Amino acid sequence: MPFLTPDQISQYKDEGYIAPIDALSKEEAIEVREEIELIEKKWPNELEGLGRNYIHLISPVFDKVCNNTKILDAVESLIGKNILICGTTLFVKNPNEKGFVSFHQDAKYIGLEPHNWVTAWVAITDANEENGCMRMWSGSHKNDLQYHNQKFDENNLLTRGQTVENVPMNETKPVILKAGQISLHHPKVVHGSGLNKSNDRRIGFVIQSYIGTNVEQVLGKMYVQQARGDDTFKYHEHVARANELMNQESTQIKKKANEELSKIFYSGSSKIGKY
Ligand SMILES: O=C(O)CCC(=O)C(=O)O
């Protein structure tokens, strides 16, 4: 019995994303924000630059989010029951900073083939038009991968500043979420987000992505965890789940995983950005 409703599955097929879906309680979202702010205070460099990736490997609070039953039920409805967690990224936009995300397709530089995968964007704070929520170009996932200009803008939160130009803004839709809700988006849907004009942080925790066990990494190496089912394909190295914040072994694995991820994200690029 699929967890998502027929309307939600139609939205995914027609528009390339689903939102909103209730996942965490308000209290759980606050717990996640407090975990981020604790790490930022105690280990100020840990989440900087590349370090914004793979936080679920070093934090049981984030590990719990990745294994949240409601999220996994929804994901299972889209990619089947054999599910791996292959990466996570924090997208934080602080007030008074100029962070934005250019319109792009996740599948362009991520090396995950075939596209039996889905990205979950978990709202840790509310996300709305004032604080720079994502905007989806509805239906754009039905097209092939598009040309991306590589701009390396210093305020762009993407690795290369990869940009699909001339997106028809009237065909884009805001993904408005309350803290604790999620959206799910397709590997090829074109999406981006604007500035945070509010007085508070906008925090998205992105599970990028949940992949079917049949998905290979064609550009490099990724470290995965089994979220559901079995992995009979064994394409990836499986690593342990976090059971203690920032223990030495898991921080080393996070570092190694990020070095490998950087090779994937900048594969074929003559320049390396700050993430
Ligand atoms: O957080 C954002 O504004 C953009 C995140 C994004 O591009 C993604 O989750 O694929």
The ligand as an SDF file (V2000), in Angstrom:
LIG
                    3D

 10  9  0  0  0  0  0  0  0  0999 V2000
   18.0020   25.0370   -0.1140 O   0  0  0  0  0  0  0  0  0  0  0  0
   17.8860   25.5370   -1.2110 C   0  0  0  0  0  0  0  0  0  0  0  0
   17.4600   26.6700   -1.3600 O   0  0  0  0  0  0  0  0  0  0  0  0
   18.2030   24.7410   -2.4540 C   0  0  0  0  0  0  0  0  0  0  0  0
   18.4780   23.3060   -2.1850 C   0  0  0  0  0  0  0  0  0  0  0  0
   18.6630   22.4860   -3.4180 C   0  0  0  0  0  0  0  0  0  0  0  0
   19.0280   22.9660   -4.4590 O   0  0  0  0  0  0  0  0  0  0  0  0
   18.3950   21.0510   -3.3440 C   0  0  0  0  0  0  0  0  0  0  0  0
   17.9660   20.5700   -2.3010 O   0  0  0  0  0  0  0  0  0  0  0  0
   18.5850   20.3530   -4.3580 O   0  0  0  0  0  0  0  0  0  0  0  0
  1  2  2  0
  2  3  1  0
  2  4  1  0
  4  5  1  0
  5  6  1  0
  6  7  2  0
  6  8  1  0
  8  9  2  0
  8 10  1  0
M  END
$$$$
